[in-house]
Amino acid sequence: MEDGAHPGGRGNPDLRKLLQMLLRRQYILAEAPSVAAAMEPLRTSPEPLVMLWFLSWPYPEDLTLLTCIEQEPTFGRHRRLLLTTNIEGLSGEVGQRLERLHIPIIRMPLDVDDLLQQVAAASAQADDQRRSHA
C-alpha cells in the first residue's frame, strides 16, 4: 500500500490503520512512505503485486508514478487500485491515461465492502497471472 503525507487518504492515519487491519487478515502488506519508495518493489518484484494508490492531485510525484507505470514494462504486470477524493482532478488527459492503463478508481470516502471486493478481484487477477507464467 502506497502512503504519504498528503491530504485525503494519504494524510488520514485512521483510514490507513483501518485498511491495514482489514487487509492484513488476507494479504501480505507493504507500505511505502513515498512514491519513490513504492517504485522499487514494483520494479524488482518477480511476482505480480496489488497496489493501493492514494492519489491527491496535483502532486507531481503522482504524475511521476503514473508516467513510470506507462513507460516501464515491469510495472505492467502489477494490479493497481486508485483511491481518491479528487474525482474532478481525474478528468481530461489524466483520466484518459488511467483508463488506458485499466486502473480502477475508488472514490473516497470509500465503501469498505466495495474496496474489499476490488482488492479481492485484483488479487485474483494477480494470482491468475502468476499461474499462467509458472
CYANA upper distance limits for C-alpha pairs under 8 A (distance plus 0.5 A):
  1 MET  CA     29 LEU  CA      7.13
  1 MET  CA     30 ALA  CA      6.28
  1 MET  CA     31 GLU  CA      5.21
  1 MET  CA     32 ALA  CA      7.13
  1 MET  CA     51 MET  CA      6.13
  1 MET  CA     52 LEU  CA      5.42
  1 MET  CA     53 TRP  CA      7.18
  2 GLU  CA     30 ALA  CA      8.46
  2 GLU  CA     31 GLU  CA      5.88
  2 GLU  CA     32 ALA  CA      5.38
  2 GLU  CA     33 PRO  CA      7.34
  2 GLU  CA     34 SER  CA      7.48
  2 GLU  CA     35 VAL  CA      7.54
  2 GLU  CA     38 ALA  CA      6.67
  2 GLU  CA     51 MET  CA      7.52
  2 GLU  CA     52 LEU  CA      6.63
  2 GLU  CA     53 TRP  CA      5.98
  2 GLU  CA     54 PHE  CA      7.24
  3 ASP  CA     10 ARG  CA      5.92
  3 ASP  CA     31 GLU  CA      6.93
  3 ASP  CA     32 ALA  CA      6.16
  3 ASP  CA     33 PRO  CA      5.82
  3 ASP  CA     34 SER  CA      6.72
  3 ASP  CA     35 VAL  CA      8.33
  3 ASP  CA     53 TRP  CA      7.97
  3 ASP  CA     54 PHE  CA      7.12
  4 GLY  CA     10 ARG  CA      5.64
  4 GLY  CA     11 GLY  CA      7.18
  4 GLY  CA     32 ALA  CA      8.11
  4 GLY  CA     33 PRO  CA      5.68
  4 GLY  CA     34 SER  CA      5.88
  4 GLY  CA     35 VAL  CA      8.34
  5 ALA  CA     10 ARG  CA      6.04
  5 ALA  CA     11 GLY  CA      5.28
  6 HIS  CA     10 ARG  CA      5.54
  6 HIS  CA     11 GLY  CA      5.32
  6 HIS  CA     56 SER  CA      7.33
  7 PRO  CA     11 GLY  CA      5.33
  7 PRO  CA     12 ASN  CA      7.73
  7 PRO  CA     56 SER  CA      7.21
  8 GLY  CA     12 ASN  CA      6.83
  8 GLY  CA     54 PHE  CA      8.44
  8 GLY  CA     56 SER  CA      7.17
  8 GLY  CA     84 THR  CA      7.69
  8 GLY  CA     85 THR  CA      6.73
  9 GLY  CA     15 LEU  CA      7.19
  9 GLY  CA     16 ARG  CA      7.86
  9 GLY  CA     54 PHE  CA      6.18
  9 GLY  CA     55 LEU  CA      8.08
  9 GLY  CA     56 SER  CA      8.45
  9 GLY  CA     83 LEU  CA      7.90
  9 GLY  CA     84 THR  CA      7.52
  9 GLY  CA     85 THR  CA      8.22
  9 GLY  CA    108 MET  CA      8.22
 10 ARG  CA     16 ARG  CA      8.23
 10 ARG  CA     54 PHE  CA      6.30
 10 ARG  CA     55 LEU  CA      8.09
 10 ARG  CA     56 SER  CA      8.21
 12 ASN  CA     16 ARG  CA      6.92
 13 PRO  CA     17 LYS  CA      6.58
 14 ASP  CA     18 LEU  CA      6.65
 15 LEU  CA     19 LEU  CA      6.63
 16 ARG  CA     20 GLN  CA      6.55
 17 LYS  CA     21 MET  CA      6.55
 18 LEU  CA     22 LEU  CA      6.68
 19 LEU  CA     23 LEU  CA      6.39
 20 GLN  CA     24 ARG  CA      6.06
 20 GLN  CA     29 LEU  CA      8.06
 21 MET  CA     25 ARG  CA      7.48
 23 LEU  CA     27 TYR  CA      6.26
 23 LEU  CA     29 LEU  CA      8.13
 23 LEU  CA    116 LEU  CA      8.36
 24 ARG  CA     28 ILE  CA      6.65
 24 ARG  CA     29 LEU  CA      6.86
 31 GLU  CA     38 ALA  CA      8.27
 32 ALA  CA     37 ALA  CA      5.98
 32 ALA  CA     38 ALA  CA      5.61
 33 PRO  CA     37 ALA  CA      6.93
 33 PRO  CA     38 ALA  CA      8.08
 34 SER  CA     38 ALA  CA      6.79
 35 VAL  CA     39 MET  CA      6.83
 35 VAL  CA     61 GLU  CA      6.75
 35 VAL  CA     62 ASP  CA      7.58
 35 VAL  CA     65 LEU  CA      7.04
 36 ALA  CA     40 GLU  CA      7.70
 36 ALA  CA     61 GLU  CA      8.43
 37 ALA  CA     41 PRO  CA      8.39
 38 ALA  CA     42 LEU  CA      7.22
 39 MET  CA     43 ARG  CA      6.60
 39 MET  CA     65 LEU  CA      7.99
 40 GLU  CA     44 THR  CA      6.69
 41 PRO  CA     45 SER  CA      5.88
 42 LEU  CA     49 LEU  CA      7.96
 42 LEU  CA     74 THR  CA      7.83
 42 LEU  CA     75 PHE  CA      6.55
 42 LEU  CA     78 HIS  CA      7.97
 43 ARG  CA     74 THR  CA      6.34
 43 ARG  CA     75 PHE  CA      6.91
 45 SER  CA     49 LEU  CA      8.21
 47 GLU  CA    130 ARG  CA      7.24
 48 PRO  CA     77 ARG  CA      6.02
 48 PRO  CA     78 HIS  CA      5.27
 48 PRO  CA     79 ARG  CA      7.72
 48 PRO  CA    126 ALA  CA      5.95
 48 PRO  CA    127 ASP  CA      8.26
 48 PRO  CA    129 GLN  CA      7.77
 48 PRO  CA    130 ARG  CA      7.33
 49 LEU  CA     77 ARG  CA      8.24
 49 LEU  CA     78 HIS  CA      5.40
 49 LEU  CA     79 ARG  CA      6.65
 49 LEU  CA    123 SER  CA      8.29
 49 LEU  CA    126 ALA  CA      7.11
 50 VAL  CA     78 HIS  CA      6.45
 50 VAL  CA     79 ARG  CA      5.18
 50 VAL  CA     80 ARG  CA      6.15
 50 VAL  CA     81 LEU  CA      8.09
 50 VAL  CA    119 VAL  CA      8.07
 50 VAL  CA    122 ALA  CA      6.95
 50 VAL  CA    123 SER  CA      6.80
 50 VAL  CA    126 ALA  CA      7.76
 51 MET  CA     78 HIS  CA      7.86
 51 MET  CA     79 ARG  CA      6.74
 51 MET  CA     80 ARG  CA      5.22
 51 MET  CA     81 LEU  CA      6.65
 52 LEU  CA     80 ARG  CA      6.61
 52 LEU  CA     81 LEU  CA      5.47
 52 LEU  CA     82 LEU  CA      6.52
 52 LEU  CA     83 LEU  CA      7.59
 53 TRP  CA     80 ARG  CA      7.61
 53 TRP  CA     81 LEU  CA      6.54
 53 TRP  CA     82 LEU  CA      5.26
 53 TRP  CA     83 LEU  CA      6.44
 54 PHE  CA     82 LEU  CA      6.58
 54 PHE  CA     83 LEU  CA      5.34
 54 PHE  CA     84 THR  CA      6.45
 55 LEU  CA     62 ASP  CA      7.32
 55 LEU  CA     82 LEU  CA      7.10
 55 LEU  CA     83 LEU  CA      6.48
 55 LEU  CA     84 THR  CA      5.57
 55 LEU  CA     85 THR  CA      8.35
 55 LEU  CA     86 ASN  CA      8.50
 56 SER  CA     62 ASP  CA      8.26
 56 SER  CA     84 THR  CA      6.79
 56 SER  CA     85 THR  CA      7.70
 56 SER  CA     86 ASN  CA      7.15
 57 TRP  CA     62 ASP  CA      7.88
 57 TRP  CA     86 ASN  CA      7.48
 57 TRP  CA     89 GLY  CA      6.80
 58 PRO  CA     62 ASP  CA      8.22
 58 PRO  CA     89 GLY  CA      8.16
 59 TYR  CA     63 LEU  CA      7.61
 60 PRO  CA     64 THR  CA      6.81
 61 GLU  CA     65 LEU  CA      6.77
 62 ASP  CA     66 LEU  CA      6.71
 63 LEU  CA     67 THR  CA      6.59
 64 THR  CA     68 CYS  CA      6.71
 65 LEU  CA     69 ILE  CA      6.67
 66 LEU  CA     70 GLU  CA      6.85
 67 THR  CA     71 GLN  CA      6.58
 68 CYS  CA     72 GLU  CA      6.02
 68 CYS  CA     75 PHE  CA      7.95
 69 ILE  CA     73 PRO  CA      8.30
 69 ILE  CA     75 PHE  CA      5.76
 69 ILE  CA     76 GLY  CA      7.13
 70 GLU  CA     75 PHE  CA      8.27
 70 GLU  CA     76 GLY  CA      8.23
 70 GLU  CA    101 LEU  CA      7.83
 72 GLU  CA     76 GLY  CA      7.80
 73 PRO  CA     77 ARG  CA      8.30
 77 ARG  CA    126 ALA  CA      8.46
 77 ARG  CA    129 GLN  CA      8.48
 78 HIS  CA    126 ALA  CA      7.55
 79 ARG  CA    103 ILE  CA      8.32
 79 ARG  CA    122 ALA  CA      6.33
 79 ARG  CA    123 SER  CA      8.15
 79 ARG  CA    125 GLN  CA      8.11
 79 ARG  CA    126 ALA  CA      7.18
 80 ARG  CA    103 ILE  CA      6.26
 80 ARG  CA    104 PRO  CA      7.77
 80 ARG  CA    122 ALA  CA      8.03
 81 LEU  CA    103 ILE  CA      6.41
 81 LEU  CA    104 PRO  CA      5.86
 81 LEU  CA    105 ILE  CA      6.83
 81 LEU  CA    106 ILE  CA      7.71
 81 LEU  CA    118 GLN  CA      8.25
 81 LEU  CA    119 VAL  CA      8.15
 82 LEU  CA    103 ILE  CA      7.18
 82 LEU  CA    104 PRO  CA      6.62
 82 LEU  CA    105 ILE  CA      5.35
 82 LEU  CA    106 ILE  CA      6.42
 83 LEU  CA    105 ILE  CA      6.50
 83 LEU  CA    106 ILE  CA      5.24
 83 LEU  CA    107 ARG  CA      6.43
 83 LEU  CA    108 MET  CA      6.94
 84 THR  CA    105 ILE  CA      7.89
 84 THR  CA    106 ILE  CA      7.01
 84 THR  CA    107 ARG  CA      5.91
 84 THR  CA    108 MET  CA      5.98
 85 THR  CA    107 ARG  CA      6.40
 85 THR  CA    108 MET  CA      5.30
 85 THR  CA    109 PRO  CA      7.35
 86 ASN  CA     90 LEU  CA      7.61
 86 ASN  CA    107 ARG  CA      8.49
 87 ILE  CA     91 SER  CA      7.88
 87 ILE  CA    107 ARG  CA      7.57
 89 GLY  CA     94 VAL  CA      8.32
 90 LEU  CA     94 VAL  CA      5.97
 90 LEU  CA     95 GLY  CA      5.09
 91 SER  CA     95 GLY  CA      5.23
 91 SER  CA     96 GLN  CA      7.98
 92 GLY  CA     96 GLN  CA      6.82
 93 GLU  CA     97 ARG  CA      6.68
 94 VAL  CA     98 LEU  CA      6.79
 95 GLY  CA     99 GLU  CA      6.62
 96 GLN  CA    100 ARG  CA      6.57
 97 ARG  CA    101 LEU  CA      6.79
 98 LEU  CA    102 HIS  CA      6.71
 98 LEU  CA    103 ILE  CA      5.91
 98 LEU  CA    104 PRO  CA      8.40
 99 GLU  CA    103 ILE  CA      6.67
 99 GLU  CA    104 PRO  CA      8.38
106 ILE  CA    110 LEU  CA      7.34
106 ILE  CA    115 LEU  CA      7.79
110 LEU  CA    114 ASP  CA      8.22
110 LEU  CA    115 LEU  CA      7.69
111 ASP  CA    115 LEU  CA      6.79
112 VAL  CA    116 LEU  CA      6.66
113 ASP  CA    117 GLN  CA      6.69
114 ASP  CA    118 GLN  CA      6.66
115 LEU  CA    119 VAL  CA      6.61
116 LEU  CA    120 ALA  CA      6.57
117 GLN  CA    121 ALA  CA      6.66
118 GLN  CA    122 ALA  CA      6.62
119 VAL  CA    123 SER  CA      6.47
120 ALA  CA    124 ALA  CA      6.60
121 ALA  CA    125 GLN  CA      6.77
122 ALA  CA    126 ALA  CA      6.75
123 SER  CA    127 ASP  CA      6.63
124 ALA  CA    128 ASP  CA      6.62
125 GLN  CA    129 GLN  CA      6.66
126 ALA  CA    130 ARG  CA      6.70
127 ASP  CA    131 ARG  CA      6.79
128 ASP  CA    132 SER  CA      6.66
129 GLN  CA    133 HIS  CA      6.83
130 ARG  CA    134 ALA  CA      6.68
